[in-house]
């Protein structure tokens, strides 16, 4: 009976390890990091100015305020993708903004810009020069994520 229980427990552990997982590392502005394993039936989403991370379909979500996150890195056995490396020191201003945004940086380059609502919906995109005005007056008030050449910024539309 004891051997059957141990065999059953080992089978459960082995089955748990066989599930596909993605590693998620959250880097905070304080410099600390926090690691998570997200199974294929888990979720990672943004809602109400926070990142919600569920390891699988049965766990409660870990809630992390967006304002304290510097970078999110995803990894699995095949690759590592980092979101947030800011090699050209891009900055977004003014923030909060009502009519326009600008992006500044150290390299003279064309910047591919995508603006997302916190629901993940792409609401605006275009290519801009450094310090060129990006019109945002048509956007509703709220919090948005701006992706510029691989760097993600949070901004408030007032």
C-alpha positions as CSV (number, residue, x, y, z in Angstrom):
1,X,0.0,0.0,0.0
2,X,2.8,2.4,0.9
3,X,4.7,1.6,-2.3
4,X,1.5,2.3,-4.4
5,X,1.0,5.7,-2.7
6,X,4.7,6.6,-3.3
7,X,4.4,5.5,-6.9
8,X,1.3,7.6,-7.4
9,X,3.0,10.7,-5.8
10,X,6.0,10.2,-8.1
11,X,3.7,10.0,-11.2
12,X,2.0,13.2,-10.2
13,X,5.3,15.0,-9.7
14,X,6.6,13.7,-13.0
15,X,3.4,14.8,-14.8
16,X,3.7,18.2,-13.3
17,X,7.2,18.6,-14.6
18,X,6.2,17.5,-18.1
19,X,3.8,20.5,-18.7
20,X,5.0,23.2,-21.0
21,X,6.1,26.2,-18.9
22,X,7.3,29.7,-19.7
23,X,9.6,31.5,-17.3
24,X,8.6,35.1,-16.5
25,X,11.0,37.4,-14.6
26,X,9.8,40.7,-13.3
27,X,12.5,43.3,-12.7
28,X,11.4,46.1,-10.4
29,X,12.7,49.7,-10.3
30,X,14.3,48.8,-7.0
31,X,16.6,46.4,-8.9
32,X,15.1,43.3,-7.4
33,X,13.6,40.5,-9.5
34,X,10.9,38.0,-9.0
35,X,10.6,34.8,-11.1
36,X,7.4,32.9,-12.0
37,X,6.7,29.8,-14.0
38,X,3.5,30.0,-16.1
39,X,2.1,26.8,-17.5
40,X,0.4,26.6,-20.9
41,X,-3.0,27.1,-19.2
42,X,-1.8,30.1,-17.2
43,X,-2.4,33.8,-18.0
44,X,-0.5,37.0,-17.9
45,X,-2.6,40.1,-18.5
46,X,-3.0,43.8,-17.6
47,X,-6.1,45.2,-15.9
48,X,-6.8,48.2,-13.6
49,X,-3.2,49.6,-13.7
50,X,-1.7,46.2,-12.7
51,X,-0.1,43.1,-14.1
52,X,-2.1,39.9,-13.3
53,X,-0.1,36.6,-13.4
54,X,-1.7,33.2,-13.0
55,X,0.7,30.2,-13.0
56,X,-2.1,27.9,-14.2
57,X,-5.9,27.9,-14.5
58,X,-6.4,26.9,-10.8
59,X,-4.2,29.4,-9.0
60,X,-5.1,32.8,-7.8
61,X,-3.5,35.7,-9.8
62,X,-0.5,37.5,-8.4
63,X,-1.2,41.2,-8.8
64,X,1.7,43.6,-9.4
65,X,1.2,47.4,-9.9
66,X,2.5,48.5,-13.3
67,X,4.1,51.6,-11.7
68,X,6.8,49.5,-10.0
69,X,7.7,47.2,-12.9
70,X,10.9,48.2,-14.9
71,X,11.1,45.2,-17.2
72,X,9.4,41.8,-18.0
73,X,11.5,39.0,-19.4
74,X,10.0,35.8,-20.9
75,X,12.0,32.6,-21.3
76,X,11.6,29.0,-22.2
77,X,13.8,26.2,-23.3
78,X,13.9,27.6,-26.9
79,X,14.6,31.3,-26.4
80,X,14.7,34.3,-24.2
81,X,12.9,37.5,-25.1
82,X,13.4,40.7,-23.1
83,X,11.0,43.6,-23.2
84,X,12.3,46.9,-21.9
85,X,16.0,47.1,-22.8
86,X,16.5,50.8,-23.4
87,X,19.9,50.9,-25.2
88,X,19.3,54.3,-26.8
89,X,18.0,55.9,-23.6
90,X,14.6,56.6,-25.1
91,X,12.4,58.9,-22.9
92,X,8.7,59.6,-23.3
93,X,7.4,63.1,-22.3
94,X,5.3,64.9,-21.2
95,X,3.6,62.4,-18.9
96,X,0.8,62.8,-18.1
97,X,-0.2,64.3,-21.4
98,X,-3.4,65.5,-23.1
99,X,-2.7,66.5,-26.7
100,X,0.7,65.0,-27.7
101,X,3.6,62.9,-26.7
102,X,7.3,63.1,-27.7
103,X,10.1,60.6,-27.5
104,X,13.7,61.6,-27.1
105,X,16.8,59.5,-27.3
106,X,20.6,59.3,-28.0
107,X,20.5,58.0,-31.5
108,X,19.0,59.9,-34.5
109,X,16.6,57.3,-35.7
110,X,13.1,56.7,-36.9
111,X,11.0,55.3,-34.1
112,X,8.3,52.8,-34.7
113,X,5.6,53.6,-32.1
114,X,2.6,51.5,-31.1
115,X,0.1,52.7,-28.4
116,X,-1.9,50.0,-26.6
117,X,-4.9,50.3,-24.2
118,X,-4.4,48.3,-21.0
119,X,-6.8,45.7,-22.5
120,X,-4.0,44.9,-25.0
121,X,-5.9,46.6,-27.9
122,X,-3.7,48.5,-30.4
123,X,-5.2,52.0,-30.5
124,X,-2.6,53.9,-32.5
125,X,0.7,53.3,-34.4
126,X,3.1,55.2,-36.7
127,X,6.7,56.1,-37.4
128,X,8.1,59.2,-35.9
129,X,11.4,61.2,-35.6
130,X,12.9,62.0,-32.2
131,X,11.1,64.9,-30.6
132,X,8.3,64.8,-33.2
133,X,4.8,65.3,-31.7
134,X,2.7,62.2,-31.5
135,X,-1.0,63.4,-31.5
136,X,-3.0,61.6,-28.7
137,X,-5.9,64.1,-28.4
138,X,-8.3,61.5,-29.9
139,X,-7.5,58.9,-27.2
140,X,-9.8,58.6,-24.2
141,X,-8.6,59.5,-20.7
142,X,-6.7,56.6,-19.0
143,X,-3.5,54.7,-18.9
144,X,-1.8,53.4,-22.0
145,X,1.3,51.4,-22.9
146,X,3.6,52.9,-25.6
147,X,6.1,50.6,-27.4
148,X,8.9,52.5,-29.1
149,X,11.6,50.4,-30.8
150,X,11.2,47.6,-28.4
151,X,11.0,49.8,-25.2
152,X,7.7,49.9,-23.4
153,X,6.5,53.0,-21.5
154,X,3.4,53.7,-19.4
155,X,1.7,57.0,-19.9
156,X,-1.4,58.7,-18.6
157,X,-3.8,60.5,-21.0
158,X,-5.5,63.3,-19.1
